[in-house]
Amino acid sequence: MRNFHLPLPDQVYDELKAEAQRSQIPATSMARHAIQSWLSARKKAARKQAIAVYAAEMAGTEFDLDPELEAASLEFLAKSEASKLRPRKR
């Protein structure tokens, strides 16, 4: 583990310390978790963007999805979503 000095605006520092006291979790742990979550979200967004760029570049080429497979997957997803919305019997 390495240390990283991070100056914070007074309001952010005060809010972090107050939340740490309310939660009884060290402020450094909360800050570490927040940074890890932000980095994970950035990585996920970058991956999603890379996939979108690749899909756009491959559209209409031999590497594009098979139209029948694509239609089947969309039908499957629609059914899956519909089943999630139906109330469960008890």
N, C-alpha and C positions, 0 to 999 in steps of 0.2 A: 504494500500500500504506500502511496506517495502523498505528500502534503501539497496543497495548492492554496495560495493566498488569494482570497476573493473579496475585494472591497465591495460593500453593499450600501446602497442609499439608506439613510437613517430609518425611513419608514419601512423598508423591506426587512431590515435587520430587526426592528422592533416587532414587526408582525411574526417573523420567524421565531424569535425568542418567546413571544407570548404563546404561539401555537405549540412550541416545544414544551413549555410549562404546563399548558392545558392537557396535552397528550401524554406527558411524562415520557417523552422520547427525546434523546439528545438532538439539539439543533443541527449538529453536523450530520447525524444520520438522516434527518429529514432533508437536508440540503443535498446529500449524496443521492438519496432516492429520487429527488426531484430532477437532478441532473441526469441520472441514469434513465429515467422515464422520458425525458426530453430527447436524449440521444437516441433511444430506442424508437421513438416516434419519428424522428428525422430519418433514421435508417429505413424504417418501413415506408415512409413517403418517397424516399429516393428509389427504393426497390420498385414501388408501384409506378413511379414515373418512368423508370428504365423499361419496365414491362410494356407500358403504354407506347413508348417510343419504338420499341422492338416490334410490337404488334402493328403499329402504323407503317413501319418500314416493310414488314413482311406481307401486308395486305395485298392480295391479288397475285402473290408469287406462289411457287410450289410449296413454300413453307407455311402458307396460310392454313387455317383450320379447314378440315373437310366440311363442306356445307351440311351434310347429313349429321355428322358428329356434333357440329355446333348447334343445329336445331334440336337434336336429342338432349344435349346438355342444358339448353335453355328450357326445354319442356320439363326436364327433371328438376331444375332449380325452381321453376314456377310451382310445381307440385309440392316440393319440399317447403317452400314458403307458405303455401296455402294450408298445408297440414299443421304448421306452427300456429296459424291464426285460429284454427278451429278449437273450440273448447273441448277439454278432455272429459270423458265420462268417468264418473266416480263410482 
